[in-house]
Amino acid sequence: MFNLPVTNIGGSELFVLEFGDIVDYFSVYTAALFAFALIFTVLAIVSRPERMVDIAFGGDAYYTKEIDPKLLRFQRFMAIACGLATLGAVVSGDVFNYALFVSMVGITNIGIVAAYRNKHVLNAAFQYGIVAMLATVPLFGGAAIVLASTGTLSLWELYLPAVAVPLIAKVFLVLGVMGEGMAPFYVAKAEITRAQGAPFILMVHVSSLLVFLRVVEIVISM
């Protein structure tokens, strides 16, 4: 039977899922994050997207925008993939797997936004893509420092009081997650919300918030 160390701020484990030497877990904290991610993933699967309405400034004219069905199918696919990556990130029991899922969240977020053909949105998505690519350096660099200094990537071992994780590794992990997840840190988020396809676009913000909440638990507990 696995038992999370008392240093874990997420509480004791409720359920453990073993994949060889990788042991994912549900605590009260991670189960709550998993539930939120699952709800929004299901919404992305079953929801019908919005139809945006533009209002002419200084007048009463308005018009609706037609959305290409192929675009919607792609956005729905990327939103579902983003939700699945978020589900993996919030229950991961391994630092490397957590970093891998977070990088997948960043990639799918770009896909959700970049599918829309608007120069403001595409410019914001391009800038975010650069930030996300650069963020993989501290993200996986932090995981590498953890492995080099402790000899393990398992959170079950890293949560033990006897295991000391360097502060620089924790800082790198947080910086990496901040770069991969645009909300609430990325300045172009306002431009990105111009993209059509709610609730698909909501996965960008939900996934970013949930992976950030998870990294807070990880760095505080280590």
N, C-alpha and C positions, 0 to 999 in steps of 0.2 A: 504494500500500500504506500502510495506517495503522500508526503505531507509537506506543504509549503512552509518554509521557515517563518518565524514570527516577524521577521523584518519586512515581509511583504505587506504593503499597505492595502492591498486588494482583498485581504481576508483569506480564510482557509479555502482550499479547493472544494468545489462542489462535484466536479466530474473531471476525469482524466482520460485523455485520448492518446494512446501510444502508437507511434510510427517508428518502430525499431528503437534507436537510441534517442529519438526526438519525442518528447512527451509534451503535448499541448494540454492546457488545462482551462477549466472554467472556475473562476472564483466569483464572489458576489460582484466585484468590480468588472471583471472581464465579461461576465455573463450579461450585465446590463449594457455594455458596449456592443456585444454580439447581438443582443435583441434589437437595439436601435439600427444597427447595420442591416440586419435581416429584414426589418420592417420596410426600410427604404429600398432594399433590393427587390422585395416583392412588389412594391409600388412601381418600380421601374419596369417590372415584367408585365403587370396588368393594366397600368394606367394608359389613358389616351392623352397625347401631348396637347399643350395649349396652342391656340392660334393668336399670334401677337397682333396687336392693334397699334398703329402709329397715328398720332394726332398732330395735325399741322399747327405749328406755333403761330399764335395770333389770329386764329380762325377756328371755325367749327368743323373743318374738313378732317376726315379720318379714313383710314383704309386698313384692311387686314392683309396679312402676308401669307401667301400659300407656301407650304413647306413640302419639299420633295420627299415622297414616300421612301425613296432609297436612302436619303439622308436620315430620316427618322429611324429606319431599321438599323443603320449603322450606329446612331446615337444610342438606341436602345441596347444594342449588343455591347457597346463600350461601357454603358452605365451598369449593365449586369456584371460585366467583367470587373468593373471597379468595385461593385458591391461584394463580389466573391473574394477579391484581393483584400478588401477591408475586413471581411469575416476572418480570413486567415491571419491577418496582422493582429487583431485584438485578442486572439486566444493563443498565439504562438508561444511556445515554451523555450524558444531558441533565438538568440540574438541575431544570427545570420539569417534565419528564415524570416524573422520580423523585418530586417532590413530589405530582404528580397521582396516581401509582400508590399512594403511601403514604396519601393521603386516601381512596382507594378501599378500601384495606385496613381503615382505620378504620370506614368505612361498613358493609362486609360483616361485620366483627367484631360490630358492634352488631346486625346482622340475625341472625347465628348465635345470639346469646345472647337477644335480645329476643323470639324466637319462642316461648320456653318460658313457660308461664303459672304463674309462681311469684312471689309478691310480693317475696321477697328478691332473686331473680335480676333481676326487672324493675326494682327500685329501683337495683340495682347497674348495670344496663345504662343506665338513665336518667342516672345520675351520670357514667358513662363517656361517654355521648353528649354531655353538656355539655362535658366535658374535650376530647373529640375535635373538637367544633365550634370551641372556643376555640383549639385547637392549630393550626387552619388559618391563623390570623393570623401567628404566627411562622414557620410552615412556608413559606407562599407569600411572606411578607415577606422572609425570608432569600433566597429565589430572586430577588425583585425587587431587593434590594440588590446581589446578585451581578451581575445584568444591568446595573444602573445604574453600578456601579463598574468593571466590566471590559468591558462592551459585548458579552458573550457568555454563553450558558448551556451551551455545549458543554464537557463534562468534558475532551475532548481538548485544548482550549485552556486551560482552567482549571488543568490539571495542569502546564502549562509553568512553569519557574522564573521567567520574566520577568513572569508575571501574578500580581499581588498581590490576593488576596481579603480583604476586611475581616474582622476577627475577629468583629465583631457578626453578620455574615451566617452564619458558621459556628455561632455560638452559637444563633441563631434556628433554623437547620436542625435542630440536635440537639434543641432544646426542642420543636419541632414534631413530630418523630418520637417523642419520649418521650410526648407527649400523644396522638398518633394510635394508637400501639401500647401497649396497657395492660401487657403483660408486659415486663420484670419490675418496672415502676414503679407501677402503679396499685393503690391500697390495697384496692379492692373485688374484686380478682381472686379471692379466696377465695370470695366470694359467687357470682361468675360461674361458678365450677367446679361449682356445684350444678346447673347446667343439664344436662338429659339430652342424649344424642346423641353420646357419644364414638364414633368419633374426630373427629366434626365439631368439637366444642369444642376439640380439640387444635390446630386451625388458628388459633385465636385466639392461642395462645402461640407457635406456630412462626412465624407470619407476623410477629408483633411482634418476635421475636428476630432474624429474618433482616433485616428492614428496618433495625433498629438497627445490626446488624453492618455493613450496607452504608453507612450514613451515617457510621460511624466511618472506614471506608476513604476516603469522599469528603472529609471535613473534614481528615483528616490529609494526604491527597495534594494538596489544593489549596494 
